[in-house]
Amino acid sequence: MILATPEDQCLRMKREFRFFHFLDEQDVSLLSPYFECRKLQAGDNLWLEGDHSNFVAFIVDGRVETKKETEFRGKQVVVGVYSHESLIGIVSILSNEPRPVTATALEESHLLLLHKDKFDEINQRYPALGGKLMKGMLFCLSMRLRQSYERLAAIF
């Protein structure tokens, strides 16, 4: 469901999202129209495994879990739970591969979505800003990978 709130609330979500703190006010103003605000209720799917949706989601608040189908029909394994200021689904704006997991809201969640066509437009119209945006996304992913390494090391 698309948020039925005033545009200024959507802009507030964008400004308060820590991911964008590396950008100045002018950068945020340029980027703002490219993002869609989305609200999910608990149990709503953002996408299903196998979908060909092409957007990345920035979680402003709430929690979203990702699940992968197993070889046992109807059985899924949770592969991640993401919350405030997490980034999910980045691969979909970099390739046309189907979604490898299902993403479902665990509670009411507010998200900022960036679709591939908008991401491409940012990079074409504002290459330096697109570079900053990509650098921020890569930083988020590298921090998640680092945390995964630490969790793996704690097991052994």
ROSE-785583 format. One record per residue: residue number from 1; residue in one letter; x, y, z of N, C-alpha, C in turn. Coordinates in nm, 3 decimals, always signed. Example, Ala and Ser with C-alpha at 12.3 -4.5 7.8 and 13.67 -1.06 7.14 Angstrom:
<pts>
+-----+-----+---------+---------+---------+---------+---------+---------+---------+---------+---------+
!   n ! res !    n_xx !    n_yy !    n_zz !   ca_xx !   ca_yy !   ca_zz !    c_xx !    c_yy !    c_zz !
+-----+-----+---------+---------+---------+---------+---------+---------+---------+---------+---------+
!   1 !   A !  +1.319 !  -0.569 !  +0.780 !  +1.230 !  -0.450 !  +0.780 !  +1.320 !  -0.330 !  +0.780 !
!   2 !   S !  +1.285 !  -0.225 !  +0.708 !  +1.367 !  -0.106 !  +0.714 !  +1.290 !  +0.003 !  +0.787 !
+-----+-----+---------+---------+---------+---------+---------+---------+---------+---------+---------+
</pts>
This chain:
<pts>
+-----+-----+---------+---------+---------+---------+---------+---------+---------+---------+---------+
!   n ! res !    n_xx !    n_yy !    n_zz !   ca_xx !   ca_yy !   ca_zz !    c_xx !    c_yy !    c_zz !
+-----+-----+---------+---------+---------+---------+---------+---------+---------+---------+---------+
!   1 !   M !  +0.085 !  -0.117 !  +0.000 !  +0.000 !  +0.000 !  +0.000 !  +0.090 !  +0.124 !  +0.000 !
!   2 !   I !  +0.060 !  +0.221 !  -0.081 !  +0.136 !  +0.346 !  -0.085 !  +0.088 !  +0.435 !  +0.027 !
!   3 !   L !  +0.181 !  +0.501 !  +0.093 !  +0.145 !  +0.587 !  +0.205 !  +0.046 !  +0.694 !  +0.164 !
!   4 !   A !  -0.059 !  +0.710 !  +0.240 !  -0.157 !  +0.813 !  +0.214 !  -0.133 !  +0.929 !  +0.309 !
!   5 !   T !  -0.009 !  +0.968 !  +0.325 !  +0.027 !  +1.078 !  +0.414 !  +0.078 !  +1.193 !  +0.330 !
!   6 !   P !  +0.080 !  +1.313 !  +0.388 !  +0.129 !  +1.429 !  +0.312 !  +0.273 !  +1.409 !  +0.265 !
!   7 !   E !  +0.306 !  +1.472 !  +0.154 !  +0.442 !  +1.462 !  +0.098 !  +0.547 !  +1.505 !  +0.199 !
!   8 !   D !  +0.515 !  +1.600 !  +0.287 !  +0.615 !  +1.646 !  +0.383 !  +0.654 !  +1.535 !  +0.480 !
!   9 !   Q !  +0.562 !  +1.441 !  +0.512 !  +0.600 !  +1.329 !  +0.598 !  +0.696 !  +1.238 !  +0.525 !
!  10 !   C !  +0.672 !  +1.217 !  +0.397 !  +0.763 !  +1.134 !  +0.318 !  +0.900 !  +1.201 !  +0.313 !
!  11 !   L !  +0.903 !  +1.331 !  +0.291 !  +1.030 !  +1.404 !  +0.288 !  +1.098 !  +1.396 !  +0.425 !
!  12 !   R !  +1.021 !  +1.404 !  +0.534 !  +1.078 !  +1.392 !  +0.668 !  +1.142 !  +1.255 !  +0.685 !
!  13 !   M !  +1.074 !  +1.149 !  +0.636 !  +1.131 !  +1.015 !  +0.644 !  +1.265 !  +1.012 !  +0.572 !
!  14 !   K !  +1.273 !  +1.075 !  +0.457 !  +1.396 !  +1.075 !  +0.379 !  +1.506 !  +1.152 !  +0.452 !
!  15 !   R !  +1.470 !  +1.265 !  +0.509 !  +1.570 !  +1.348 !  +0.577 !  +1.622 !  +1.283 !  +0.705 !
!  16 !   E !  +1.534 !  +1.213 !  +0.776 !  +1.572 !  +1.153 !  +0.904 !  +1.642 !  +1.019 !  +0.888 !
!  17 !   F !  +1.639 !  +0.964 !  +0.770 !  +1.701 !  +0.834 !  +0.747 !  +1.852 !  +0.850 !  +0.749 !
!  18 !   R !  +1.917 !  +0.787 !  +0.844 !  +2.061 !  +0.805 !  +0.865 !  +2.145 !  +0.773 !  +0.743 !
!  19 !   F !  +2.097 !  +0.682 !  +0.661 !  +2.171 !  +0.645 !  +0.541 !  +2.206 !  +0.769 !  +0.458 !
!  20 !   F !  +2.117 !  +0.868 !  +0.458 !  +2.137 !  +0.987 !  +0.376 !  +2.218 !  +1.096 !  +0.445 !
!  21 !   H !  +2.265 !  +1.073 !  +0.566 !  +2.338 !  +1.176 !  +0.639 !  +2.470 !  +1.215 !  +0.573 !
!  22 !   F !  +2.522 !  +1.131 !  +0.487 !  +2.646 !  +1.166 !  +0.417 !  +2.619 !  +1.263 !  +0.302 !
!  23 !   L !  +2.492 !  +1.292 !  +0.276 !  +2.454 !  +1.385 !  +0.170 !  +2.419 !  +1.520 !  +0.232 !
!  24 !   D !  +2.445 !  +1.627 !  +0.158 !  +2.403 !  +1.758 !  +0.208 !  +2.257 !  +1.782 !  +0.172 !
!  25 !   E !  +2.201 !  +1.892 !  +0.222 !  +2.059 !  +1.922 !  +0.203 !  +2.021 !  +1.932 !  +0.055 !
!  26 !   Q !  +2.109 !  +1.988 !  -0.025 !  +2.081 !  +1.999 !  -0.169 !  +2.075 !  +1.860 !  -0.233 !
!  27 !   D !  +2.167 !  +1.772 !  -0.195 !  +2.165 !  +1.635 !  -0.247 !  +2.035 !  +1.564 !  -0.211 !
!  28 !   V !  +1.992 !  +1.577 !  -0.085 !  +1.868 !  +1.513 !  -0.040 !  +1.749 !  +1.569 !  -0.118 !
!  29 !   S !  +1.748 !  +1.699 !  -0.142 !  +1.640 !  +1.760 !  -0.218 !  +1.637 !  +1.708 !  -0.362 !
!  30 !   L !  +1.754 !  +1.689 !  -0.422 !  +1.760 !  +1.635 !  -0.558 !  +1.714 !  +1.488 !  -0.562 !
!  31 !   L !  +1.751 !  +1.411 !  -0.461 !  +1.717 !  +1.269 !  -0.458 !  +1.572 !  +1.242 !  -0.420 !
!  32 !   S !  +1.516 !  +1.326 !  -0.337 !  +1.384 !  +1.301 !  -0.280 !  +1.276 !  +1.260 !  -0.381 !
!  33 !   P !  +1.264 !  +1.327 !  -0.495 !  +1.157 !  +1.287 !  -0.588 !  +1.174 !  +1.148 !  -0.649 !
!  34 !   Y !  +1.291 !  +1.092 !  -0.639 !  +1.318 !  +0.962 !  -0.699 !  +1.275 !  +0.845 !  -0.611 !
!  35 !   F !  +1.246 !  +0.873 !  -0.483 !  +1.209 !  +0.770 !  -0.388 !  +1.059 !  +0.766 !  -0.366 !
!  36 !   E !  +1.007 !  +0.646 !  -0.353 !  +0.866 !  +0.624 !  -0.322 !  +0.855 !  +0.582 !  -0.176 !
!  37 !   C !  +0.758 !  +0.638 !  -0.105 !  +0.733 !  +0.597 !  +0.032 !  +0.631 !  +0.483 !  +0.031 !
!  38 !   R !  +0.657 !  +0.383 !  +0.113 !  +0.568 !  +0.267 !  +0.119 !  +0.547 !  +0.229 !  +0.264 !
!  39 !   K !  +0.426 !  +0.190 !  +0.297 !  +0.393 !  +0.142 !  +0.431 !  +0.343 !  -0.001 !  +0.417 !
!  40 !   L !  +0.397 !  -0.090 !  +0.499 !  +0.353 !  -0.229 !  +0.503 !  +0.295 !  -0.259 !  +0.640 !
!  41 !   Q !  +0.192 !  -0.342 !  +0.642 !  +0.137 !  -0.392 !  +0.767 !  +0.204 !  -0.526 !  +0.797 !
!  42 !   A !  +0.201 !  -0.568 !  +0.922 !  +0.256 !  -0.698 !  +0.959 !  +0.195 !  -0.806 !  +0.870 !
!  43 !   G !  +0.281 !  -0.889 !  +0.812 !  +0.237 !  -0.997 !  +0.724 !  +0.234 !  -0.962 !  +0.577 !
!  44 !   D !  +0.243 !  -0.833 !  +0.543 !  +0.246 !  -0.793 !  +0.402 !  +0.379 !  -0.833 !  +0.340 !
!  45 !   N !  +0.374 !  -0.886 !  +0.218 !  +0.496 !  -0.918 !  +0.144 !  +0.540 !  -0.797 !  +0.064 !
!  46 !   L !  +0.667 !  -0.768 !  +0.070 !  +0.725 !  -0.663 !  -0.013 !  +0.752 !  -0.720 !  -0.152 !
!  47 !   W !  +0.801 !  -0.845 !  -0.154 !  +0.816 !  -0.921 !  -0.278 !  +0.820 !  -1.068 !  -0.242 !
!  48 !   L !  +0.799 !  -1.151 !  -0.343 !  +0.803 !  -1.296 !  -0.326 !  +0.925 !  -1.353 !  -0.396 !
!  49 !   E !  +0.977 !  -1.462 !  -0.343 !  +1.088 !  -1.531 !  -0.408 !  +1.047 !  -1.563 !  -0.552 !
!  50 !   G !  +1.134 !  -1.530 !  -0.647 !  +1.106 !  -1.553 !  -0.788 !  +1.049 !  -1.432 !  -0.860 !
!  51 !   D !  +1.002 !  -1.330 !  -0.785 !  +0.950 !  -1.209 !  -0.849 !  +1.060 !  -1.141 !  -0.930 !
!  52 !   H !  +1.017 !  -1.066 !  -1.028 !  +1.110 !  -0.987 !  -1.110 !  +1.097 !  -0.838 !  -1.079 !
!  53 !   S !  +1.064 !  -0.804 !  -0.955 !  +1.055 !  -0.663 !  -0.917 !  +1.194 !  -0.601 !  -0.921 !
!  54 !   N !  +1.199 !  -0.472 !  -0.942 !  +1.328 !  -0.407 !  -0.964 !  +1.345 !  -0.282 !  -0.879 !
!  55 !   F !  +1.342 !  -0.299 !  -0.749 !  +1.364 !  -0.187 !  -0.659 !  +1.442 !  -0.233 !  -0.537 !
!  56 !   V !  +1.509 !  -0.137 !  -0.474 !  +1.577 !  -0.158 !  -0.348 !  +1.492 !  -0.089 !  -0.241 !
!  57 !   A !  +1.489 !  -0.144 !  -0.120 !  +1.409 !  -0.087 !  -0.011 !  +1.500 !  -0.044 !  +0.103 !
!  58 !   F !  +1.477 !  +0.077 !  +0.150 !  +1.546 !  +0.133 !  +0.265 !  +1.443 !  +0.131 !  +0.379 !
!  59 !   I !  +1.473 !  +0.060 !  +0.488 !  +1.377 !  +0.048 !  +0.598 !  +1.394 !  +0.168 !  +0.691 !
!  60 !   V !  +1.291 !  +0.252 !  +0.697 !  +1.292 !  +0.369 !  +0.784 !  +1.259 !  +0.326 !  +0.926 !
!  61 !   D !  +1.154 !  +0.244 !  +0.942 !  +1.123 !  +0.185 !  +1.071 !  +1.044 !  +0.057 !  +1.049 !
!  62 !   G !  +1.036 !  -0.024 !  +1.154 !  +0.971 !  -0.154 !  +1.143 !  +1.075 !  -0.263 !  +1.123 !
!  63 !   R !  +1.024 !  -0.385 !  +1.095 !  +1.113 !  -0.499 !  +1.073 !  +1.062 !  -0.580 !  +0.955 !
!  64 !   V !  +1.155 !  -0.625 !  +0.872 !  +1.124 !  -0.707 !  +0.755 !  +1.214 !  -0.830 !  +0.760 !
!  65 !   E !  +1.152 !  -0.947 !  +0.740 !  +1.232 !  -1.070 !  +0.735 !  +1.239 !  -1.119 !  +0.591 !
!  66 !   T !  +1.349 !  -1.186 !  +0.561 !  +1.363 !  -1.251 !  +0.431 !  +1.369 !  -1.402 !  +0.455 !
!  67 !   K !  +1.298 !  -1.476 !  +0.367 !  +1.288 !  -1.621 !  +0.379 !  +1.321 !  -1.684 !  +0.244 !
!  68 !   K !  +1.383 !  -1.801 !  +0.250 !  +1.421 !  -1.878 !  +0.133 !  +1.349 !  -2.012 !  +0.135 !
!  69 !   E !  +1.293 !  -2.050 !  +0.020 !  +1.231 !  -2.182 !  +0.009 !  +1.338 !  -2.290 !  +0.026 !
!  70 !   T !  +1.301 !  -2.399 !  +0.093 !  +1.393 !  -2.511 !  +0.109 !  +1.355 !  -2.619 !  +0.009 !
!  71 !   E !  +1.428 !  -2.727 !  +0.011 !  +1.395 !  -2.839 !  -0.078 !  +1.269 !  -2.911 !  -0.034 !
!  72 !   F !  +1.220 !  -2.883 !  +0.087 !  +1.098 !  -2.943 !  +0.137 !  +0.982 !  -2.850 !  +0.105 !
!  73 !   R !  +0.894 !  -2.896 !  +0.021 !  +0.784 !  -2.814 !  -0.030 !  +0.707 !  -2.744 !  +0.084 !
!  74 !   G !  +0.690 !  -2.613 !  +0.068 !  +0.616 !  -2.535 !  +0.166 !  +0.695 !  -2.495 !  +0.289 !
!  75 !   K !  +0.819 !  -2.535 !  +0.295 !  +0.904 !  -2.502 !  +0.410 !  +1.003 !  -2.393 !  +0.369 !
!  76 !   Q !  +1.015 !  -2.291 !  +0.456 !  +1.108 !  -2.182 !  +0.431 !  +1.200 !  -2.166 !  +0.551 !
!  77 !   V !  +1.317 !  -2.111 !  +0.525 !  +1.410 !  -2.080 !  +0.631 !  +1.432 !  -1.928 !  +0.631 !
!  78 !   V !  +1.430 !  -1.870 !  +0.750 !  +1.455 !  -1.726 !  +0.762 !  +1.604 !  -1.703 !  +0.743 !
!  79 !   V !  +1.637 !  -1.618 !  +0.648 !  +1.778 !  -1.591 !  +0.622 !  +1.821 !  -1.452 !  +0.670 !
!  80 !   G !  +1.725 !  -1.370 !  +0.711 !  +1.760 !  -1.240 !  +0.764 !  +1.641 !  -1.167 !  +0.822 !
!  81 !   V !  +1.667 !  -1.085 !  +0.922 !  +1.567 !  -0.994 !  +0.979 !  +1.632 !  -0.857 !  +0.980 !
!  82 !   Y !  +1.565 !  -0.762 !  +0.916 !  +1.622 !  -0.628 !  +0.897 !  +1.530 !  -0.525 !  +0.960 !
!  83 !   S !  +1.592 !  -0.422 !  +1.015 !  +1.514 !  -0.319 !  +1.082 !  +1.565 !  -0.180 !  +1.044 !
!  84 !   H !  +1.535 !  -0.086 !  +1.130 !  +1.564 !  +0.055 !  +1.111 !  +1.699 !  +0.079 !  +1.040 !
!  85 !   E !  +1.691 !  +0.149 !  +0.930 !  +1.807 !  +0.192 !  +0.851 !  +1.881 !  +0.079 !  +0.781 !
!  86 !   S !  +1.811 !  -0.031 !  +0.756 !  +1.869 !  -0.138 !  +0.675 !  +1.830 !  -0.118 !  +0.530 !
!  87 !   L !  +1.905 !  -0.181 !  +0.445 !  +1.886 !  -0.175 !  +0.300 !  +1.868 !  -0.318 !  +0.252 !
!  88 !   I !  +1.758 !  -0.344 !  +0.177 !  +1.736 !  -0.480 !  +0.127 !  +1.700 !  -0.476 !  -0.021 !
!  89 !   G !  +1.743 !  -0.578 !  -0.092 !  +1.705 !  -0.594 !  -0.232 !  +1.790 !  -0.521 !  -0.333 !
!  90 !   I !  +1.911 !  -0.484 !  -0.298 !  +1.994 !  -0.403 !  -0.388 !  +2.027 !  -0.476 !  -0.519 !
!  91 !   V !  +2.037 !  -0.608 !  -0.515 !  +2.074 !  -0.683 !  -0.635 !  +1.975 !  -0.656 !  -0.748 !
!  92 !   S !  +1.849 !  -0.631 !  -0.714 !  +1.747 !  -0.613 !  -0.817 !  +1.764 !  -0.487 !  -0.900 !
!  93 !   I !  +1.838 !  -0.389 !  -0.851 !  +1.861 !  -0.270 !  -0.935 !  +1.992 !  -0.283 !  -1.013 !
!  94 !   L !  +2.066 !  -0.391 !  -0.986 !  +2.192 !  -0.413 !  -1.056 !  +2.183 !  -0.524 !  -1.161 !
!  95 !   S !  +2.080 !  -0.609 !  -1.151 !  +2.064 !  -0.718 !  -1.247 !  +1.915 !  -0.746 !  -1.267 !
!  96 !   N !  +1.885 !  -0.827 !  -1.364 !  +1.746 !  -0.864 !  -1.391 !  +1.712 !  -1.001 !  -1.335 !
!  97 !   E !  +1.791 !  -1.048 !  -1.241 !  +1.768 !  -1.178 !  -1.180 !  +1.641 !  -1.174 !  -1.095 !
!  98 !   P !  +1.569 !  -1.287 !  -1.086 !  +1.451 !  -1.291 !  -0.998 !  +1.495 !  -1.283 !  -0.852 !
!  99 !   R !  +1.401 !  -1.240 !  -0.769 !  +1.430 !  -1.228 !  -0.625 !  +1.465 !  -1.366 !  -0.568 !
! 100 !   P !  +1.576 !  -1.374 !  -0.494 !  +1.617 !  -1.503 !  -0.438 !  +1.545 !  -1.541 !  -0.309 !
! 101 !   V !  +1.474 !  -1.443 !  -0.249 !  +1.405 !  -1.464 !  -0.121 !  +1.272 !  -1.390 !  -0.122 !
! 102 !   T !  +1.187 !  -1.424 !  -0.027 !  +1.063 !  -1.351 !  -0.001 !  +1.089 !  -1.253 !  +0.111 !
! 103 !   A !  +1.039 !  -1.130 !  +0.098 !  +1.055 !  -1.027 !  +0.203 !  +0.917 !  -0.995 !  +0.259 !
! 104 !   T !  +0.901 !  -1.011 !  +0.391 !  +0.772 !  -0.994 !  +0.457 !  +0.788 !  -0.905 !  +0.580 !
! 105 !   A !  +0.694 !  -0.810 !  +0.597 !  +0.696 !  -0.723 !  +0.715 !  +0.657 !  -0.803 !  +0.838 !
! 106 !   L !  +0.735 !  -0.792 !  +0.944 !  +0.703 !  -0.858 !  +1.071 !  +0.613 !  -0.769 !  +1.157 !
! 107 !   E !  +0.616 !  -0.640 !  +1.129 !  +0.535 !  -0.541 !  +1.200 !  +0.513 !  -0.425 !  +1.104 !
! 108 !   E !  +0.430 !  -0.330 !  +1.144 !  +0.410 !  -0.215 !  +1.057 !  +0.547 !  -0.154 !  +1.025 !
! 109 !   S !  +0.571 !  -0.131 !  +0.897 !  +0.702 !  -0.083 !  +0.853 !  +0.686 !  +0.027 !  +0.750 !
! 110 !   H !  +0.774 !  +0.126 !  +0.759 !  +0.779 !  +0.234 !  +0.662 !  +0.908 !  +0.220 !  +0.583 !
! 111 !   L !  +0.896 !  +0.225 !  +0.452 !  +1.010 !  +0.202 !  +0.364 !  +1.022 !  +0.313 !  +0.262 !
! 112 !   L !  +1.142 !  +0.334 !  +0.215 !  +1.168 !  +0.417 !  +0.099 !  +1.212 !  +0.322 !  -0.012 !
! 113 !   L !  +1.147 !  +0.330 !  -0.127 !  +1.180 !  +0.243 !  -0.239 !  +1.248 !  +0.325 !  -0.347 !
! 114 !   L !  +1.350 !  +0.266 !  -0.406 !  +1.418 !  +0.326 !  -0.522 !  +1.413 !  +0.223 !  -0.634 !
! 115 !   H !  +1.337 !  +0.255 !  -0.738 !  +1.323 !  +0.165 !  -0.853 !  +1.443 !  +0.179 !  -0.946 !
! 116 !   K !  +1.472 !  +0.073 !  -1.018 !  +1.588 !  +0.069 !  -1.107 !  +1.586 !  +0.183 !  -1.208 !
! 117 !   D !  +1.472 !  +0.213 !  -1.269 !  +1.468 !  +0.321 !  -1.367 !  +1.501 !  +0.456 !  -1.304 !
! 118 !   K !  +1.459 !  +0.477 !  -1.181 !  +1.491 !  +0.602 !  -1.110 !  +1.639 !  +0.606 !  -1.072 !
! 119 !   F !  +1.692 !  +0.492 !  -1.029 !  +1.834 !  +0.483 !  -0.997 !  +1.918 !  +0.514 !  -1.121 !
! 120 !   D !  +1.880 !  +0.456 !  -1.235 !  +1.951 !  +0.482 !  -1.360 !  +1.942 !  +0.629 !  -1.399 !
! 121 !   E !  +1.824 !  +0.688 !  -1.378 !  +1.807 !  +0.831 !  -1.411 !  +1.896 !  +0.919 !  -1.323 !
! 122 !   I !  +1.902 !  +0.888 !  -1.194 !  +1.990 !  +0.963 !  -1.104 !  +2.134 !  +0.957 !  -1.156 !
! 123 !   N !  +2.179 !  +0.837 !  -1.192 !  +2.316 !  +0.820 !  -1.238 !  +2.343 !  +0.891 !  -1.370 !
! 124 !   Q !  +2.242 !  +0.900 !  -1.453 !  +2.258 !  +0.970 !  -1.581 !  +2.256 !  +1.122 !  -1.562 !
! 125 !   R !  +2.161 !  +1.172 !  -1.483 !  +2.145 !  +1.317 !  -1.467 !  +2.244 !  +1.376 !  -1.368 !
! 126 !   Y !  +2.276 !  +1.301 !  -1.262 !  +2.362 !  +1.349 !  -1.154 !  +2.467 !  +1.243 !  -1.122 !
! 127 !   P !  +2.566 !  +1.224 !  -1.210 !  +2.662 !  +1.114 !  -1.188 !  +2.735 !  +1.119 !  -1.054 !
! 128 !   A !  +2.772 !  +1.237 !  -1.009 !  +2.843 !  +1.247 !  -0.881 !  +2.751 !  +1.207 !  -0.766 !
! 129 !   L !  +2.628 !  +1.248 !  -0.772 !  +2.531 !  +1.213 !  -0.669 !  +2.501 !  +1.063 !  -0.674 !
! 130 !   G !  +2.489 !  +1.009 !  -0.794 !  +2.469 !  +0.864 !  -0.809 !  +2.585 !  +0.787 !  -0.749 !
! 131 !   G !  +2.705 !  +0.839 !  -0.767 !  +2.823 !  +0.775 !  -0.708 !  +2.817 !  +0.777 !  -0.556 !
! 132 !   K !  +2.775 !  +0.890 !  -0.499 !  +2.760 !  +0.899 !  -0.353 !  +2.656 !  +0.799 !  -0.303 !
! 133 !   L !  +2.545 !  +0.792 !  -0.376 !  +2.438 !  +0.700 !  -0.338 !  +2.487 !  +0.556 !  -0.341 !
! 134 !   M !  +2.555 !  +0.519 !  -0.448 !  +2.608 !  +0.382 !  -0.460 !  +2.712 !  +0.355 !  -0.352 !
! 135 !   K !  +2.795 !  +0.452 !  -0.323 !  +2.895 !  +0.434 !  -0.217 !  +2.826 !  +0.407 !  -0.083 !
! 136 !   G !  +2.719 !  +0.480 !  -0.054 !  +2.644 !  +0.459 !  +0.069 !  +2.581 !  +0.321 !  +0.074 !
! 137 !   M !  +2.525 !  +0.276 !  -0.040 !  +2.463 !  +0.144 !  -0.045 !  +2.569 !  +0.035 !  -0.025 !
! 138 !   L !  +2.684 !  +0.051 !  -0.089 !  +2.791 !  -0.048 !  -0.072 !  +2.841 !  -0.050 !  +0.071 !
! 139 !   F !  +2.847 !  +0.067 !  +0.134 !  +2.889 !  +0.073 !  +0.274 !  +2.792 !  -0.006 !  +0.362 !
! 140 !   C !  +2.661 !  +0.013 !  +0.340 !  +2.561 !  -0.063 !  +0.417 !  +2.579 !  -0.213 !  +0.399 !
! 141 !   L !  +2.599 !  -0.255 !  +0.276 !  +2.617 !  -0.398 !  +0.249 !  +2.745 !  -0.451 !  +0.310 !
! 142 !   S !  +2.851 !  -0.371 !  +0.306 !  +2.977 !  -0.419 !  +0.362 !  +2.967 !  -0.431 !  +0.514 !
! 143 !   M !  +2.892 !  -0.342 !  +0.578 !  +2.873 !  -0.352 !  +0.722 !  +2.791 !  -0.477 !  +0.757 !
! 144 !   R !  +2.691 !  -0.509 !  +0.674 !  +2.611 !  -0.630 !  +0.697 !  +2.699 !  -0.754 !  +0.680 !
! 145 !   L !  +2.785 !  -0.754 !  +0.579 !  +2.875 !  -0.867 !  +0.557 !  +2.971 !  -0.882 !  +0.674 !
! 146 !   R !  +3.022 !  -0.772 !  +0.724 !  +3.111 !  -0.775 !  +0.840 !  +3.042 !  -0.837 !  +0.961 !
! 147 !   Q !  +2.916 !  -0.797 !  +0.985 !  +2.840 !  -0.853 !  +1.096 !  +2.818 !  -1.003 !  +1.077 !
! 148 !   S !  +2.796 !  -1.044 !  +0.953 !  +2.779 !  -1.187 !  +0.923 !  +2.906 !  -1.264 !  +0.957 !
! 149 !   Y !  +3.020 !  -1.207 !  +0.921 !  +3.148 !  -1.272 !  +0.953 !  +3.162 !  -1.289 !  +1.105 !
! 150 !   E !  +3.127 !  -1.184 !  +1.179 !  +3.140 !  -1.189 !  +1.323 !  +3.047 !  -1.294 !  +1.384 !
! 151 !   R !  +2.924 !  -1.304 !  +1.331 !  +2.831 !  -1.406 !  +1.382 !  +2.882 !  -1.545 !  +1.350 !
! 152 !   L !  +2.937 !  -1.565 !  +1.230 !  +2.992 !  -1.695 !  +1.194 !  +3.109 !  -1.732 !  +1.284 !
! 153 !   A !  +3.195 !  -1.636 !  +1.308 !  +3.312 !  -1.663 !  +1.394 !  +3.270 !  -1.696 !  +1.537 !
! 154 !   A !  +3.160 !  -1.637 !  +1.584 !  +3.113 !  -1.663 !  +1.720 !  +3.060 !  -1.805 !  +1.735 !
! 155 !   I !  +3.018 !  -1.866 !  +1.626 !  +2.965 !  -2.004 !  +1.630 !  +3.077 !  -2.103 !  +1.655 !
! 156 !   F !  +3.194 !  -2.075 !  +1.602 !  +3.304 !  -2.172 !  +1.607 !  +3.402 !  -2.144 !  +1.715 !
+-----+-----+---------+---------+---------+---------+---------+---------+---------+---------+---------+
</pts>
